[in-house]
Amino acid sequence: MKTYVYCLVTHIAGILLLTAGGIISYQHHLMFCTAAAALLIAGLSFSLYRIQMRQTEIMRRIVECMKRGDLTLTARSPFSDRVMQDLATDMSAVLSDLRHKLLDEEVKLQYYESLLDKVDTAVIVMDRQGHAEWMNKAARQFTGESNQLPEEILTALREGRQVARLVCGQTTFDLAPTATLIHLQRRERWIVSLKNIRSALEHTEMEAWQKLIRVLTHEIMNSITPIISLAETLSERSKDNAGDERMQAHVQQGLQVIHRRSKGLLEFVENYRKLTRIAPPVKTAFFIRQFFADLQRLYADASFHFILPDEQLTLYADRPQLEQVFINLLKNAKEACSGTEHPRIETTVSASRDTLTFTVTDNGEGMLPEVTERIFVPFFTTKPNGSGIGLNLCKQIISLHGGQIAVQSEPGKGSRFILTLPKQNEN
């Protein structure tokens, strides 16, 4: 096999010699020789063109294969030059490396897609308009045959809601949506995950109802049982001693007891009605400093301390409802410190970008862990004369404001109630 350089040099030399010979023949008027030289020059030029096209054809084939994604081609040089052979070998190695990298990427892609198809959380990659570019198997039950996310999910994402309710045929889903913004090739894309929490919500709701029913039945039975027993006793004695004035006095006393217990049961039911009829908050803007000053006037005792930061803080909320929350918390803290030698009840506030965090801390008797877990359950109380609705009422009011309330306590070291509220109105 001839080398590329040899073919190139011989063709160029032949063209130069024939050109010189043609010129000399033309000067001596040898027209036949001149024509022959011209024909040979044309033939050598065409042959040189074909040699170049053979090299170009190899490059073109490689480019076409890369466009089609077919990287199985092996480059071979039509010449035996070492330089050309090395070039062909390098090109073949590059194609082989690309082929293996693409194969590895394809294997990874299939692996991750298979992995995401196995999880029960729906994962969707979408654009800003909600058009899904990719989704896993769990997401298809929410979108069906369409590549467009349901409007309920898009609305929940835009409004920042924690739960979106979606009805698909006869099935209702309660979904917890989250979205993460990414940039791919200068394009914005959102990775959306949808977790079906309906079963968890139903389980939590069932537990809450069971706790409430246990408390209700316990309180009602505690009131009804002695009423029934006392009524039976009075009925029997009144039959045996109908004309006895002393018995009449006993009956009168028994009726008073029945009246008191019936009235207590009525108050219990009325407290339950209060818990179920909390009005929606009417929010207005007010200064925290003035709010604390008003609370300080209500609790002027030296054991109460209200600590404010240096900056002027504003809260958008229903002030009367929040006053009721703090009055309940401060009253409970005062009662918890009744046996403390130097009681101290401290109320503070701190601000972050979007929220205000209030803390009410006391150095009272504290609570056991099992009490802390149930402290917000309706009608649960550790006080002899407590109704058990105060803290649950506080929790409902804070929840209606879009906030959270939590408690930290340790026996003998006091308790801390932590209230987190958004600064602004939540539309």
Salt bridges, closest charged atoms under 4 A:
GLU57 OE2 - ARG60 NH2 2.51
ASP86 OD2 - ARG82 NE 4.00
ASP120 OD2 - LYS195 NZ 3.33
GLU133 OE2 - ARG189 NE 2.63
GLU151 OE2 - ARG158 NH1 3.25
GLU159 OE1 - ARG161 NH1 2.66
ASP174 OD1 - ARG165 NE 2.81
ASP174 OD2 - ARG198 NH1 2.78
GLU188 OE1 - ARG128 NH2 2.26
GLU188 OE2 - HIS183 NE2 3.91
GLU202 OE2 - ARG198 NE 3.27
GLU207 OE2 - HIS203 NE2 3.12
GLU270 OE1 - ARG273 NH1 3.36
ASP294 OD1 - ARG297 NH1 2.55
ASP294 OD2 - ARG319 NH2 2.03
ASP301 OD2 - LYS334 NZ 3.38
GLU323 OE2 - ARG319 NE 3.17
GLU335 OE2 - LYS331 NZ 2.96
GLU335 OE1 - LYS383 NZ 2.59
GLU341 OE2 - HIS342 NE2 3.68
GLU346 OE1 - ARG344 NH2 2.84
GLU410 OE2 - LYS413 NZ 3.54
